[in-house]
Amino acid sequence: MQKEITSERIPIKLWLSDLEEGALQQAKNLANLDIAFRHIAIMPDSHQGFGMPIGGVLAAIDAIIPNAVGVDIGCGMCSLRTNLTEIDQKNLKNIMGLARKRIPVGFKHHKQKQDQKWMPEAEGNLPIVEQEYDSAQHQVGTLGGGNHFIELQKGSDGYLWIMIHSGSRNIGYTVARFYNEKAKKMNEIWYSDFQKDLAWFPSDSEEFHQYKAEMEYCIEFAFNNRKLMMERMKECIADVYPEVKFSGFINKPHNFAADEEHFGQEVILHRKGATRARKDELGMIPGSQGSPSYIVKGKGNKDSFESCSHGAGRTMSRNQARKTLDLKEEKAKLENRGIIHAIRGRSDLDEAPGSYKNIEEVMSLQHDLVSVEVELQPLAVIKG
């Protein structure tokens, strides 16, 4: 931990020394919520989000905040190790070319509904899930846009790895927006003084249980979304290397709320752009498409609510990156290292290496949260 702020109702513990003003104010807003417990934890990749900082961790008592989970419910990463130790540029390009044909990216969906087995079972009253179900069956196994990626990497263990970052697509977004709006309207009635960007449901309300059930469905959908894409990537690699084998699948969400116990208190632990890092628990922390990613093992740090960063974190907004970064320079950073990248024009600069924090510095700030098991160097990336 780098810093502790004690000026608010409960402390704010930061794993970085400098936090942008907007994100700092959001952290203070969290700390002043009556439902917030013990302290707020801010991870080293933190930056301003909607209502709550990305890279923020909140323990709430008897309440859940849709905006503290975020609009991409269940967003997270998965990784898989192959037994390949060498791969040349030609085969890399072949694999990524096959992947682009089999995995829709950006706003694209599958033309046909995917197998029913990839859809979680819907139990109970899930009105938004029911509304979006048919559409979601076309979206499961699709990447989306923004900072979502599929990356082939060379590990410090000598093996080729696959890493995928994606979420719950439109079904998660629709659930998040619907319940956040409902929470704002209800809070206007229930409370004379509330923060509209942090509207919440008390645990004794029907809306609490309804949102929680739909959120949990979206978390499972996001997991299945990543699993299906991973199956497609396995197929693509096997088409080029028929004898390939795979092992060590890891999946970790970083936008979710869950019932947990911390400091002797039952809480609803909200992680928004933060990864669970219990003692000896494996996870992933990616860099940008031009920097290393890491397979990590959690240290179970109590002060972080057993959490760590979910990535490098942005250093500038998407619009700022598109306006200020040099296209040739950003492409050269990747091409000089032989990375098959996803920067084609100025519109892609929001995901250029220069728009992100230095991942090595981010990792050094959380040495008390995780230990590095494998360092992964980027070889080829697909983005939306």
Contacts in CASP RR format, 6 or more apart in sequence:
PFRMAT RR
TARGET T0000
AUTHOR 0000-0000-0000
METHOD contacts of the structure
MODEL  1
MQKEITSERIPIKLWLSDLEEGALQQAKNLANLDIAFRHIAIMPDSHQGF
GMPIGGVLAAIDAIIPNAVGVDIGCGMCSLRTNLTEIDQKNLKNIMGLAR
KRIPVGFKHHKQKQDQKWMPEAEGNLPIVEQEYDSAQHQVGTLGGGNHFI
ELQKGSDGYLWIMIHSGSRNIGYTVARFYNEKAKKMNEIWYSDFQKDLAW
FPSDSEEFHQYKAEMEYCIEFAFNNRKLMMERMKECIADVYPEVKFSGFI
NKPHNFAADEEHFGQEVILHRKGATRARKDELGMIPGSQGSPSYIVKGKG
NKDSFESCSHGAGRTMSRNQARKTLDLKEEKAKLENRGIIHAIRGRSDLD
EAPGSYKNIEEVMSLQHDLVSVEVELQPLAVIKG
1 13 0 8 1.000
1 14 0 8 1.000
1 15 0 8 1.000
1 303 0 8 1.000
1 304 0 8 1.000
1 368 0 8 1.000
2 14 0 8 1.000
2 15 0 8 1.000
2 16 0 8 1.000
2 17 0 8 1.000
2 44 0 8 1.000
2 365 0 8 1.000
3 13 0 8 1.000
3 14 0 8 1.000
3 16 0 8 1.000
3 17 0 8 1.000
4 11 0 8 1.000
4 12 0 8 1.000
4 13 0 8 1.000
4 14 0 8 1.000
5 11 0 8 1.000
5 12 0 8 1.000
5 14 0 8 1.000
5 27 0 8 1.000
5 28 0 8 1.000
5 31 0 8 1.000
7 28 0 8 1.000
8 28 0 8 1.000
8 31 0 8 1.000
8 32 0 8 1.000
9 31 0 8 1.000
9 32 0 8 1.000
9 33 0 8 1.000
9 34 0 8 1.000
9 36 0 8 1.000
10 31 0 8 1.000
10 36 0 8 1.000
10 37 0 8 1.000
10 38 0 8 1.000
10 39 0 8 1.000
10 40 0 8 1.000
11 31 0 8 1.000
11 39 0 8 1.000
11 40 0 8 1.000
12 27 0 8 1.000
12 28 0 8 1.000
12 30 0 8 1.000
12 31 0 8 1.000
12 39 0 8 1.000
12 40 0 8 1.000
12 42 0 8 1.000
13 39 0 8 1.000
13 40 0 8 1.000
13 41 0 8 1.000
13 42 0 8 1.000
13 303 0 8 1.000
13 304 0 8 1.000
14 27 0 8 1.000
14 42 0 8 1.000
14 46 0 8 1.000
15 41 0 8 1.000
15 42 0 8 1.000
15 43 0 8 1.000
15 44 0 8 1.000
15 304 0 8 1.000
15 309 0 8 1.000
15 365 0 8 1.000
15 366 0 8 1.000
15 369 0 8 1.000
16 42 0 8 1.000
16 43 0 8 1.000
16 44 0 8 1.000
16 46 0 8 1.000
16 365 0 8 1.000
19 27 0 8 1.000
19 42 0 8 1.000
19 46 0 8 1.000
19 53 0 8 1.000
20 47 0 8 1.000
20 48 0 8 1.000
22 48 0 8 1.000
23 42 0 8 1.000
23 46 0 8 1.000
23 47 0 8 1.000
23 48 0 8 1.000
23 49 0 8 1.000
23 53 0 8 1.000
23 54 0 8 1.000
26 48 0 8 1.000
26 49 0 8 1.000
26 51 0 8 1.000
26 52 0 8 1.000
26 53 0 8 1.000
27 40 0 8 1.000
27 42 0 8 1.000
27 53 0 8 1.000
27 56 0 8 1.000
29 51 0 8 1.000
29 195 0 8 1.000
29 197 0 8 1.000
29 198 0 8 1.000
30 36 0 8 1.000
30 40 0 8 1.000
30 52 0 8 1.000
30 56 0 8 1.000
30 58 0 8 1.000
30 68 0 8 1.000
30 198 0 8 1.000
31 39 0 8 1.000
31 40 0 8 1.000
33 58 0 8 1.000
33 60 0 8 1.000
33 195 0 8 1.000
33 198 0 8 1.000
33 200 0 8 1.000
35 60 0 8 1.000
35 61 0 8 1.000
35 62 0 8 1.000
35 63 0 8 1.000
35 200 0 8 1.000
36 58 0 8 1.000
36 59 0 8 1.000
36 60 0 8 1.000
36 61 0 8 1.000
37 59 0 8 1.000
37 60 0 8 1.000
37 61 0 8 1.000
37 262 0 8 1.000
37 263 0 8 1.000
37 265 0 8 1.000
37 267 0 8 1.000
38 59 0 8 1.000
38 262 0 8 1.000
38 263 0 8 1.000
38 265 0 8 1.000
39 303 0 8 1.000
40 56 0 8 1.000
40 57 0 8 1.000
40 58 0 8 1.000
41 56 0 8 1.000
41 57 0 8 1.000
41 274 0 8 1.000
41 303 0 8 1.000
41 304 0 8 1.000
41 305 0 8 1.000
41 307 0 8 1.000
42 53 0 8 1.000
42 55 0 8 1.000
42 56 0 8 1.000
42 57 0 8 1.000
43 55 0 8 1.000
43 56 0 8 1.000
43 57 0 8 1.000
43 273 0 8 1.000
43 274 0 8 1.000
43 304 0 8 1.000
43 307 0 8 1.000
43 308 0 8 1.000
43 309 0 8 1.000
43 310 0 8 1.000
43 366 0 8 1.000
44 309 0 8 1.000
44 361 0 8 1.000
44 362 0 8 1.000
44 365 0 8 1.000
44 366 0 8 1.000
45 54 0 8 1.000
45 55 0 8 1.000
45 273 0 8 1.000
45 309 0 8 1.000
45 310 0 8 1.000
45 311 0 8 1.000
45 312 0 8 1.000
45 313 0 8 1.000
45 357 0 8 1.000
45 362 0 8 1.000
46 53 0 8 1.000
46 54 0 8 1.000
46 55 0 8 1.000
46 56 0 8 1.000
46 309 0 8 1.000
46 313 0 8 1.000
47 53 0 8 1.000
47 54 0 8 1.000
47 55 0 8 1.000
47 313 0 8 1.000
47 314 0 8 1.000
47 315 0 8 1.000
48 54 0 8 1.000
50 67 0 8 1.000
50 70 0 8 1.000
50 71 0 8 1.000
50 197 0 8 1.000
51 67 0 8 1.000
51 68 0 8 1.000
51 195 0 8 1.000
51 197 0 8 1.000
51 198 0 8 1.000
52 58 0 8 1.000
52 65 0 8 1.000
52 67 0 8 1.000
52 68 0 8 1.000
52 70 0 8 1.000
52 197 0 8 1.000
52 198 0 8 1.000
52 270 0 8 1.000
52 272 0 8 1.000
53 272 0 8 1.000
54 272 0 8 1.000
54 273 0 8 1.000
54 313 0 8 1.000
54 314 0 8 1.000
55 271 0 8 1.000
55 272 0 8 1.000
55 273 0 8 1.000
55 274 0 8 1.000
55 309 0 8 1.000
55 310 0 8 1.000
56 271 0 8 1.000
56 272 0 8 1.000
56 273 0 8 1.000
56 274 0 8 1.000
57 269 0 8 1.000
57 270 0 8 1.000
57 271 0 8 1.000
57 272 0 8 1.000
57 274 0 8 1.000
57 304 0 8 1.000
57 305 0 8 1.000
57 307 0 8 1.000
58 65 0 8 1.000
58 68 0 8 1.000
58 269 0 8 1.000
58 270 0 8 1.000
58 272 0 8 1.000
59 260 0 8 1.000
59 262 0 8 1.000
59 265 0 8 1.000
59 267 0 8 1.000
59 268 0 8 1.000
59 269 0 8 1.000
59 270 0 8 1.000
59 305 0 8 1.000
60 68 0 8 1.000
60 200 0 8 1.000
60 257 0 8 1.000
60 267 0 8 1.000
60 268 0 8 1.000
60 269 0 8 1.000
60 270 0 8 1.000
61 265 0 8 1.000
61 266 0 8 1.000
61 267 0 8 1.000
61 268 0 8 1.000
62 202 0 8 1.000
62 203 0 8 1.000
62 204 0 8 1.000
62 268 0 8 1.000
63 200 0 8 1.000
63 201 0 8 1.000
63 202 0 8 1.000
63 203 0 8 1.000
63 208 0 8 1.000
63 268 0 8 1.000
64 200 0 8 1.000
64 201 0 8 1.000
64 203 0 8 1.000
64 208 0 8 1.000
64 211 0 8 1.000
64 212 0 8 1.000
64 215 0 8 1.000
64 257 0 8 1.000
64 268 0 8 1.000
64 270 0 8 1.000
65 183 0 8 1.000
65 198 0 8 1.000
65 199 0 8 1.000
65 200 0 8 1.000
65 201 0 8 1.000
65 257 0 8 1.000
65 270 0 8 1.000
66 176 0 8 1.000
66 179 0 8 1.000
66 180 0 8 1.000
66 183 0 8 1.000
66 199 0 8 1.000
66 200 0 8 1.000
66 201 0 8 1.000
66 211 0 8 1.000
66 215 0 8 1.000
67 176 0 8 1.000
67 180 0 8 1.000
67 197 0 8 1.000
67 198 0 8 1.000
67 199 0 8 1.000
68 198 0 8 1.000
68 257 0 8 1.000
68 270 0 8 1.000
68 272 0 8 1.000
69 176 0 8 1.000
69 215 0 8 1.000
69 255 0 8 1.000
69 256 0 8 1.000
69 257 0 8 1.000
69 270 0 8 1.000
69 272 0 8 1.000
70 176 0 8 1.000
70 255 0 8 1.000
70 272 0 8 1.000
71 172 0 8 1.000
71 173 0 8 1.000
71 176 0 8 1.000
71 177 0 8 1.000
72 167 0 8 1.000
72 168 0 8 1.000
72 172 0 8 1.000
72 173 0 8 1.000
72 176 0 8 1.000
72 222 0 8 1.000
72 255 0 8 1.000
73 167 0 8 1.000
73 168 0 8 1.000
73 172 0 8 1.000
73 175 0 8 1.000
73 176 0 8 1.000
73 215 0 8 1.000
73 218 0 8 1.000
73 219 0 8 1.000
73 222 0 8 1.000
73 255 0 8 1.000
73 256 0 8 1.000
74 167 0 8 1.000
74 168 0 8 1.000
74 172 0 8 1.000
74 218 0 8 1.000
74 219 0 8 1.000
74 222 0 8 1.000
74 223 0 8 1.000
74 253 0 8 1.000
74 254 0 8 1.000
74 255 0 8 1.000
74 256 0 8 1.000
75 165 0 8 1.000
75 166 0 8 1.000
75 167 0 8 1.000
75 168 0 8 1.000
75 222 0 8 1.000
75 253 0 8 1.000
75 254 0 8 1.000
75 255 0 8 1.000
75 273 0 8 1.000
76 165 0 8 1.000
76 166 0 8 1.000
76 167 0 8 1.000
76 222 0 8 1.000
76 226 0 8 1.000
76 251 0 8 1.000
76 252 0 8 1.000
76 253 0 8 1.000
76 254 0 8 1.000
76 255 0 8 1.000
76 310 0 8 1.000
77 163 0 8 1.000
77 164 0 8 1.000
77 165 0 8 1.000
77 226 0 8 1.000
77 251 0 8 1.000
77 252 0 8 1.000
77 254 0 8 1.000
77 284 0 8 1.000
77 286 0 8 1.000
77 310 0 8 1.000
78 163 0 8 1.000
78 164 0 8 1.000
78 223 0 8 1.000
78 226 0 8 1.000
78 227 0 8 1.000
78 230 0 8 1.000
78 249 0 8 1.000
78 250 0 8 1.000
78 251 0 8 1.000
78 252 0 8 1.000
78 284 0 8 1.000
79 161 0 8 1.000
79 162 0 8 1.000
79 163 0 8 1.000
79 164 0 8 1.000
79 249 0 8 1.000
79 250 0 8 1.000
79 284 0 8 1.000
79 295 0 8 1.000
80 161 0 8 1.000
80 162 0 8 1.000
80 230 0 8 1.000
80 233 0 8 1.000
80 234 0 8 1.000
80 246 0 8 1.000
80 247 0 8 1.000
80 248 0 8 1.000
80 249 0 8 1.000
80 250 0 8 1.000
81 157 0 8 1.000
81 159 0 8 1.000
81 160 0 8 1.000
81 161 0 8 1.000
81 246 0 8 1.000
81 247 0 8 1.000
81 248 0 8 1.000
82 159 0 8 1.000
82 160 0 8 1.000
82 161 0 8 1.000
82 162 0 8 1.000
82 237 0 8 1.000
82 244 0 8 1.000
82 245 0 8 1.000
82 246 0 8 1.000
83 159 0 8 1.000
83 244 0 8 1.000
83 245 0 8 1.000
83 246 0 8 1.000
83 247 0 8 1.000
84 159 0 8 1.000
84 160 0 8 1.000
84 237 0 8 1.000
84 241 0 8 1.000
84 244 0 8 1.000
85 158 0 8 1.000
85 159 0 8 1.000
85 160 0 8 1.000
87 152 0 8 1.000
87 160 0 8 1.000
87 379 0 8 1.000
89 338 0 8 1.000
89 340 0 8 1.000
91 240 0 8 1.000
91 241 0 8 1.000
92 152 0 8 1.000
92 340 0 8 1.000
92 379 0 8 1.000
92 380 0 8 1.000
93 340 0 8 1.000
93 380 0 8 1.000
94 240 0 8 1.000
95 152 0 8 1.000
95 236 0 8 1.000
95 237 0 8 1.000
95 239 0 8 1.000
95 240 0 8 1.000
95 380 0 8 1.000
96 152 0 8 1.000
96 236 0 8 1.000
96 340 0 8 1.000
96 380 0 8 1.000
96 382 0 8 1.000
97 236 0 8 1.000
98 235 0 8 1.000
98 236 0 8 1.000
98 239 0 8 1.000
98 240 0 8 1.000
99 150 0 8 1.000
99 232 0 8 1.000
99 233 0 8 1.000
99 236 0 8 1.000
99 382 0 8 1.000
100 382 0 8 1.000
102 232 0 8 1.000
102 235 0 8 1.000
102 236 0 8 1.000
103 141 0 8 1.000
103 142 0 8 1.000
103 143 0 8 1.000
103 150 0 8 1.000
103 229 0 8 1.000
103 232 0 8 1.000
103 233 0 8 1.000
103 382 0 8 1.000
104 110 0 8 1.000
104 141 0 8 1.000
104 142 0 8 1.000
104 143 0 8 1.000
104 144 0 8 1.000
105 142 0 8 1.000
105 143 0 8 1.000
105 144 0 8 1.000
105 145 0 8 1.000
105 382 0 8 1.000
105 383 0 8 1.000
105 384 0 8 1.000
106 142 0 8 1.000
106 143 0 8 1.000
106 144 0 8 1.000
106 145 0 8 1.000
106 384 0 8 1.000
107 144 0 8 1.000
107 145 0 8 1.000
108 142 0 8 1.000
109 135 0 8 1.000
109 138 0 8 1.000
109 139 0 8 1.000
109 142 0 8 1.000
110 138 0 8 1.000
110 139 0 8 1.000
110 140 0 8 1.000
110 141 0 8 1.000
110 142 0 8 1.000
111 138 0 8 1.000
112 138 0 8 1.000
113 134 0 8 1.000
113 137 0 8 1.000
113 138 0 8 1.000
114 137 0 8 1.000
114 138 0 8 1.000
114 140 0 8 1.000
114 141 0 8 1.000
114 228 0 8 1.000
116 137 0 8 1.000
118 137 0 8 1.000
118 140 0 8 1.000
118 141 0 8 1.000
118 224 0 8 1.000
118 225 0 8 1.000
118 227 0 8 1.000
118 228 0 8 1.000
119 133 0 8 1.000
119 136 0 8 1.000
119 137 0 8 1.000
119 140 0 8 1.000
119 221 0 8 1.000
119 224 0 8 1.000
120 217 0 8 1.000
120 220 0 8 1.000
120 221 0 8 1.000
120 224 0 8 1.000
122 129 0 8 1.000
122 130 0 8 1.000
122 133 0 8 1.000
122 217 0 8 1.000
123 213 0 8 1.000
124 213 0 8 1.000
125 210 0 8 1.000
125 213 0 8 1.000
126 210 0 8 1.000
126 213 0 8 1.000
126 214 0 8 1.000
126 217 0 8 1.000
127 210 0 8 1.000
127 214 0 8 1.000
128 171 0 8 1.000
128 174 0 8 1.000
128 175 0 8 1.000
128 178 0 8 1.000
128 214 0 8 1.000
129 136 0 8 1.000
129 171 0 8 1.000
129 175 0 8 1.000
129 214 0 8 1.000
129 217 0 8 1.000
129 218 0 8 1.000
131 174 0 8 1.000
132 170 0 8 1.000
132 171 0 8 1.000
132 172 0 8 1.000
132 174 0 8 1.000
132 175 0 8 1.000
133 171 0 8 1.000
135 170 0 8 1.000
135 171 0 8 1.000
136 169 0 8 1.000
136 170 0 8 1.000
136 171 0 8 1.000
136 221 0 8 1.000
139 169 0 8 1.000
139 170 0 8 1.000
139 171 0 8 1.000
139 225 0 8 1.000
140 169 0 8 1.000
140 221 0 8 1.000
140 224 0 8 1.000
140 225 0 8 1.000
140 228 0 8 1.000
141 224 0 8 1.000
141 225 0 8 1.000
141 226 0 8 1.000
141 228 0 8 1.000
141 229 0 8 1.000
141 232 0 8 1.000
142 166 0 8 1.000
142 169 0 8 1.000
142 225 0 8 1.000
142 229 0 8 1.000
143 149 0 8 1.000
143 150 0 8 1.000
143 164 0 8 1.000
143 166 0 8 1.000
143 229 0 8 1.000
143 382 0 8 1.000
143 383 0 8 1.000
143 384 0 8 1.000
144 166 0 8 1.000
144 169 0 8 1.000
144 384 0 8 1.000
145 383 0 8 1.000
145 384 0 8 1.000
146 350 0 8 1.000
146 351 0 8 1.000
146 383 0 8 1.000
146 384 0 8 1.000
147 165 0 8 1.000
147 351 0 8 1.000
147 383 0 8 1.000
148 165 0 8 1.000
148 166 0 8 1.000
148 167 0 8 1.000
148 383 0 8 1.000
148 384 0 8 1.000
149 163 0 8 1.000
149 164 0 8 1.000
149 165 0 8 1.000
149 286 0 8 1.000
149 289 0 8 1.000
149 342 0 8 1.000
149 381 0 8 1.000
149 382 0 8 1.000
149 383 0 8 1.000
149 384 0 8 1.000
150 162 0 8 1.000
150 163 0 8 1.000
150 164 0 8 1.000
150 165 0 8 1.000
150 229 0 8 1.000
150 233 0 8 1.000
150 381 0 8 1.000
150 382 0 8 1.000
151 162 0 8 1.000
151 163 0 8 1.000
151 164 0 8 1.000
151 286 0 8 1.000
151 289 0 8 1.000
151 293 0 8 1.000
151 378 0 8 1.000
151 379 0 8 1.000
151 380 0 8 1.000
151 381 0 8 1.000
151 382 0 8 1.000
152 160 0 8 1.000
152 161 0 8 1.000
152 162 0 8 1.000
152 378 0 8 1.000
152 379 0 8 1.000
152 380 0 8 1.000
152 381 0 8 1.000
153 160 0 8 1.000
153 161 0 8 1.000
153 162 0 8 1.000
153 163 0 8 1.000
153 293 0 8 1.000
153 376 0 8 1.000
153 377 0 8 1.000
153 378 0 8 1.000
153 379 0 8 1.000
154 160 0 8 1.000
154 161 0 8 1.000
154 376 0 8 1.000
154 377 0 8 1.000
154 379 0 8 1.000
155 161 0 8 1.000
155 374 0 8 1.000
155 375 0 8 1.000
155 376 0 8 1.000
155 377 0 8 1.000
156 374 0 8 1.000
156 375 0 8 1.000
156 376 0 8 1.000
157 374 0 8 1.000
160 379 0 8 1.000
161 295 0 8 1.000
161 374 0 8 1.000
161 376 0 8 1.000
162 230 0 8 1.000
162 233 0 8 1.000
162 234 0 8 1.000
162 237 0 8 1.000
163 284 0 8 1.000
163 286 0 8 1.000
163 293 0 8 1.000
163 376 0 8 1.000
164 226 0 8 1.000
164 229 0 8 1.000
164 230 0 8 1.000
164 233 0 8 1.000
165 286 0 8 1.000
166 222 0 8 1.000
166 225 0 8 1.000
166 226 0 8 1.000
166 229 0 8 1.000
167 222 0 8 1.000
167 225 0 8 1.000
167 226 0 8 1.000
167 255 0 8 1.000
168 175 0 8 1.000
168 218 0 8 1.000
168 219 0 8 1.000
168 221 0 8 1.000
168 222 0 8 1.000
168 225 0 8 1.000
169 221 0 8 1.000
169 222 0 8 1.000
169 225 0 8 1.000
171 218 0 8 1.000
171 221 0 8 1.000
172 218 0 8 1.000
172 221 0 8 1.000
172 222 0 8 1.000
175 211 0 8 1.000
175 214 0 8 1.000
175 215 0 8 1.000
175 217 0 8 1.000
175 218 0 8 1.000
179 201 0 8 1.000
179 207 0 8 1.000
179 210 0 8 1.000
179 211 0 8 1.000
179 214 0 8 1.000
179 215 0 8 1.000
180 199 0 8 1.000
182 207 0 8 1.000
183 199 0 8 1.000
183 200 0 8 1.000
183 201 0 8 1.000
183 207 0 8 1.000
183 211 0 8 1.000
184 196 0 8 1.000
184 199 0 8 1.000
186 199 0 8 1.000
186 201 0 8 1.000
186 205 0 8 1.000
186 207 0 8 1.000
187 194 0 8 1.000
187 196 0 8 1.000
187 199 0 8 1.000
187 200 0 8 1.000
188 194 0 8 1.000
201 207 0 8 1.000
201 208 0 8 1.000
201 211 0 8 1.000
202 208 0 8 1.000
203 268 0 8 1.000
212 257 0 8 1.000
215 256 0 8 1.000
215 257 0 8 1.000
219 253 0 8 1.000
219 256 0 8 1.000
222 253 0 8 1.000
223 251 0 8 1.000
223 253 0 8 1.000
226 251 0 8 1.000
227 251 0 8 1.000
230 249 0 8 1.000
234 244 0 8 1.000
234 246 0 8 1.000
237 244 0 8 1.000
238 244 0 8 1.000
250 282 0 8 1.000
250 283 0 8 1.000
250 284 0 8 1.000
250 295 0 8 1.000
252 275 0 8 1.000
252 276 0 8 1.000
252 283 0 8 1.000
252 284 0 8 1.000
254 271 0 8 1.000
254 272 0 8 1.000
254 273 0 8 1.000
254 274 0 8 1.000
254 275 0 8 1.000
254 310 0 8 1.000
255 271 0 8 1.000
255 272 0 8 1.000
255 273 0 8 1.000
256 270 0 8 1.000
256 271 0 8 1.000
257 268 0 8 1.000
257 269 0 8 1.000
257 270 0 8 1.000
257 271 0 8 1.000
258 268 0 8 1.000
258 269 0 8 1.000
259 266 0 8 1.000
259 267 0 8 1.000
259 268 0 8 1.000
259 269 0 8 1.000
260 266 0 8 1.000
260 267 0 8 1.000
260 268 0 8 1.000
260 269 0 8 1.000
260 305 0 8 1.000
261 267 0 8 1.000
262 269 0 8 1.000
262 302 0 8 1.000
262 305 0 8 1.000
262 306 0 8 1.000
263 302 0 8 1.000
269 305 0 8 1.000
271 307 0 8 1.000
273 310 0 8 1.000
274 307 0 8 1.000
274 308 0 8 1.000
274 309 0 8 1.000
274 310 0 8 1.000
275 283 0 8 1.000
275 284 0 8 1.000
275 285 0 8 1.000
275 307 0 8 1.000
275 308 0 8 1.000
275 309 0 8 1.000
275 310 0 8 1.000
276 306 0 8 1.000
276 307 0 8 1.000
277 283 0 8 1.000
277 296 0 8 1.000
277 298 0 8 1.000
277 299 0 8 1.000
277 300 0 8 1.000
277 301 0 8 1.000
277 304 0 8 1.000
277 306 0 8 1.000
277 307 0 8 1.000
277 308 0 8 1.000
277 369 0 8 1.000
277 370 0 8 1.000
278 298 0 8 1.000
278 300 0 8 1.000
278 306 0 8 1.000
279 298 0 8 1.000
279 299 0 8 1.000
279 300 0 8 1.000
279 306 0 8 1.000
280 297 0 8 1.000
280 298 0 8 1.000
281 297 0 8 1.000
281 298 0 8 1.000
281 300 0 8 1.000
282 295 0 8 1.000
282 296 0 8 1.000
282 297 0 8 1.000
282 298 0 8 1.000
282 373 0 8 1.000
283 295 0 8 1.000
283 296 0 8 1.000
283 297 0 8 1.000
283 298 0 8 1.000
283 370 0 8 1.000
284 293 0 8 1.000
284 294 0 8 1.000
284 295 0 8 1.000
284 296 0 8 1.000
285 293 0 8 1.000
285 294 0 8 1.000
285 296 0 8 1.000
285 308 0 8 1.000
285 309 0 8 1.000
285 310 0 8 1.000
285 311 0 8 1.000
285 359 0 8 1.000
285 362 0 8 1.000
285 363 0 8 1.000
285 370 0 8 1.000
286 293 0 8 1.000
286 294 0 8 1.000
286 311 0 8 1.000
286 312 0 8 1.000
286 359 0 8 1.000
287 293 0 8 1.000
287 311 0 8 1.000
287 312 0 8 1.000
287 356 0 8 1.000
287 359 0 8 1.000
288 312 0 8 1.000
288 351 0 8 1.000
288 352 0 8 1.000
288 353 0 8 1.000
288 354 0 8 1.000
288 355 0 8 1.000
288 356 0 8 1.000
288 359 0 8 1.000
289 334 0 8 1.000
289 339 0 8 1.000
289 341 0 8 1.000
289 342 0 8 1.000
289 343 0 8 1.000
289 351 0 8 1.000
289 352 0 8 1.000
289 353 0 8 1.000
289 378 0 8 1.000
289 381 0 8 1.000
289 383 0 8 1.000
290 333 0 8 1.000
290 334 0 8 1.000
290 337 0 8 1.000
290 339 0 8 1.000
290 341 0 8 1.000
290 353 0 8 1.000
290 378 0 8 1.000
291 312 0 8 1.000
291 353 0 8 1.000
291 356 0 8 1.000
291 358 0 8 1.000
291 359 0 8 1.000
291 360 0 8 1.000
291 378 0 8 1.000
292 359 0 8 1.000
292 360 0 8 1.000
292 375 0 8 1.000
292 376 0 8 1.000
292 377 0 8 1.000
292 378 0 8 1.000
293 359 0 8 1.000
293 375 0 8 1.000
293 376 0 8 1.000
293 378 0 8 1.000
294 359 0 8 1.000
294 363 0 8 1.000
294 372 0 8 1.000
294 373 0 8 1.000
294 374 0 8 1.000
294 375 0 8 1.000
294 376 0 8 1.000
295 372 0 8 1.000
295 373 0 8 1.000
295 374 0 8 1.000
295 376 0 8 1.000
296 308 0 8 1.000
296 370 0 8 1.000
296 371 0 8 1.000
296 372 0 8 1.000
296 373 0 8 1.000
297 370 0 8 1.000
297 371 0 8 1.000
297 373 0 8 1.000
298 306 0 8 1.000
298 308 0 8 1.000
298 369 0 8 1.000
298 370 0 8 1.000
298 371 0 8 1.000
299 368 0 8 1.000
299 369 0 8 1.000
299 370 0 8 1.000
299 371 0 8 1.000
300 306 0 8 1.000
300 369 0 8 1.000
301 307 0 8 1.000
301 368 0 8 1.000
301 369 0 8 1.000
304 369 0 8 1.000
307 369 0 8 1.000
308 366 0 8 1.000
308 369 0 8 1.000
308 370 0 8 1.000
309 362 0 8 1.000
309 366 0 8 1.000
309 369 0 8 1.000
311 359 0 8 1.000
311 362 0 8 1.000
312 356 0 8 1.000
312 357 0 8 1.000
312 358 0 8 1.000
312 359 0 8 1.000
312 362 0 8 1.000
313 356 0 8 1.000
313 357 0 8 1.000
313 362 0 8 1.000
314 355 0 8 1.000
314 356 0 8 1.000
314 357 0 8 1.000
315 354 0 8 1.000
315 355 0 8 1.000
315 356 0 8 1.000
315 357 0 8 1.000
316 324 0 8 1.000
316 354 0 8 1.000
316 355 0 8 1.000
318 350 0 8 1.000
318 355 0 8 1.000
319 350 0 8 1.000
320 355 0 8 1.000
321 349 0 8 1.000
321 350 0 8 1.000
321 351 0 8 1.000
321 352 0 8 1.000
321 354 0 8 1.000
321 355 0 8 1.000
322 346 0 8 1.000
322 347 0 8 1.000
322 349 0 8 1.000
322 350 0 8 1.000
325 349 0 8 1.000
325 352 0 8 1.000
325 354 0 8 1.000
325 355 0 8 1.000
327 343 0 8 1.000
327 345 0 8 1.000
327 346 0 8 1.000
327 349 0 8 1.000
330 343 0 8 1.000
330 349 0 8 1.000
330 352 0 8 1.000
330 353 0 8 1.000
330 354 0 8 1.000
331 341 0 8 1.000
331 343 0 8 1.000
333 352 0 8 1.000
333 353 0 8 1.000
333 354 0 8 1.000
334 341 0 8 1.000
334 343 0 8 1.000
334 353 0 8 1.000
335 341 0 8 1.000
339 378 0 8 1.000
339 379 0 8 1.000
339 380 0 8 1.000
339 381 0 8 1.000
340 379 0 8 1.000
340 380 0 8 1.000
340 381 0 8 1.000
341 380 0 8 1.000
341 381 0 8 1.000
342 348 0 8 1.000
342 351 0 8 1.000
342 381 0 8 1.000
342 382 0 8 1.000
342 383 0 8 1.000
342 384 0 8 1.000
343 349 0 8 1.000
343 351 0 8 1.000
343 352 0 8 1.000
348 383 0 8 1.000
349 355 0 8 1.000
351 383 0 8 1.000
363 372 0 8 1.000
END
